[in-house]
Amino acid sequence: MKLKTKDFDSLLNKELKNKDFKKEYDALSNEFTLAKEIIKLRKKKNLTQKDLAEKIGTSQPAIARIESGNYRNLSLTFINRLAKALDAEPIIHLKSKGA
């Protein structure tokens, strides 16, 4: 069964009321933000995960891991390949933790 976005958003909003859940969710917010952006751009281009993987020379499971937010050591080179395939521009910056 596929979970509809509206159902997911309702569930997420409910879970975010739990302090421990919110703390962990916030700690991963950058990963989730990047994952959501990739999914949105991929769908806008009418590409499957497999299509995108083929365009950038990787595997479909690699794209699935990135889109799940479950990835480590994602290189700038790889991000640039993703951006090019999705007709996007990566914007990468650092900010002070206190900001």
N, C-alpha and C positions, 0 to 999 in steps of 0.2 A: 504494500500500500504506500503510495506516495503522499508525503505530508505537504499540504498546501502552505504557501508562504504565510497566509493570514493565520493559520493554525500555529505555525512555528513562531510567528511574532507574538502571539498571545501567550504561548508557553514560555518563550524567552522573557517576556515582561514579568510573568509570574515568578520565574526562577530568579530574576534579578533583584527581587525583594529580599532574598536570602543573602545575608551579609557575606558568608563564606563563598557562595557561588559568585556574587558580584565581584569580590576581590580577585578570584581566579579569572573570571571573564575579562575584567579590566586589564589584568596582567597580560592577556593575550590579544588585546584589542588591535594592535598593529597587524598581527598575523591575520585576524579575522577581516580587517578592513581590506588588506591586500587581496585576500581570497575572494571577498565579495566583488571587488572591482574587476578581477580577472573573469569571474563567472559572468558578470554583467556585460563586459566587453565581448567575451566569447559568444554569448547568446545573441548580442547585437549583430555580430558578423555571421550568425547562423552556422557556427562551427560546433561540431561535437568535440568532446575531449580528444578523441582519436585524431580528428582533423587537425586540431591545434598541435597535438604532439608531433604529427608528421611534418607540419610546417616548420617546427623549430628543431626537429631532429632529436626527439626524446620519445618516451613511451607514454601510453595512455595512463597507466598507473601513476606515473610521475605527475601528470596533470591533475589527476584525482587527489593525490596527496597535497598538492599546492592548494587546490580549491577547498580542501577540508581544513586548511590552516595547519595541517600536520606535516610540516617540512622543517628541515634544519639545513643550515649552511647554503642558503640560496645565494648564488653569486650575482654580482652586478652584470656580468656578461649574460647570464641566463635571463635576468630581468629585462635586459635590453632586447634579447631575442624574443621574449614574450611580447614586449611592447611593440616591436616592429611587426610581428605577426598579427597583432590586434589593432594596428594602426593607431597606436597610443604613444604617449610620451611619459617615461618614468620621471617622477619628481621625488628625489630622495634628499632628506635633510635630517639634521640632528638638532635636538633642543635640550636644554638643561633640564634635569629632573625636577628642579625647583620651579621651573616656569609653568 
